[in-house]
């Protein structure tokens, strides 16, 4: 998957109510990525208005402070029925 | 008199034409009987227009009070006068607006969560114009997504003050997250800064002789400021993630006339003279967020043409005659032209977030 740019997590805005990170897109809209998806390993933020995507540069442990800021917890691993 | 045409991204009425559909062919946006255009400044989703007589107009997104206290009016669908004051300069960042007024005060409004308003750590949003600082006469203001700079005359040179994000040391070292009040970023008693060209997280200072005198932040790796330092008569423009230098005279053997581009080429942003035939007589040159715009005389001088290249997904590089490559990269694409009786010096080009602006003084 080819991304338009790379952006570090510290440069993104975090919305505690939606638990979403965002960053300006050159089209005027914003790239968005949900914190739980990042916790699960996703690192591509997409723009709802155009085809551009960015790669978010972060370490999993970076997310802890944002979970604390939002007063929430990382998702529990999904139990797989035997 | 100025006629202003616009095309491109319009989801928040930022083209000022009454609706919010993207535009792929130049559309008359503003017809000014009051005087010529001085500057069009583009934010993420709002646009400001300053005429030579100091009158200021705005359109587009007002959800962060970028244009006026919104009181429920989150969008200006058409151009409206900002207020009756006279302004000397204007610049827009992502969600904020900065001006210099008649009393040489720098004022800001809107939203700046990274210190873009320059009003201190406690004030990251403002519904009204708030005073940042007072500057001397003939100061200029520039902005990009998350930064703002003021260039101020000082002795026989300039002082530059900047604020906003500093995570990439775009203002100065050492790195920090936020500079929430103006801080001195450049000072010289004899070098006069003409403008600061700004990418999304880098700054390039250019003096009145057209020399690159300073470059800071996360610059494209291929761009070497020291290589360019001795060369005069450069015109430097930045997209968010690339640097573009127009050499207008054959200044040295190594750098003949042309456009030299450095940085992100994911969508054909870099001007490649092997693929894009460079018009000989370029009269105007600017950039938007991820596209370039030039105005030139055709080789036989019978027409004046505006053409775009780069990322044109929202129609900002015009309509394509053959295959539509706007999602990937746009070859140099003609979007507008005049017959030969138009004086090319009266054509002014501006670029925003996937928007293209053509102003013609009459």
Interface residues (C-beta under 8 A of the other chain):
Chain A: X2 X3 X4 X5 X8 X10 X11 X13 X24 X26 X27 X28 X29 X49 X50 X51 X52
Chain B: X9 X11 X12 X14 X44 X45 X94 X113 X145 X165 X167 X168 X177 X200 X201 X239 X240 X241 X264 X266 X267 X288 X289 X290 X311 X313 X314 X327 X353 X354
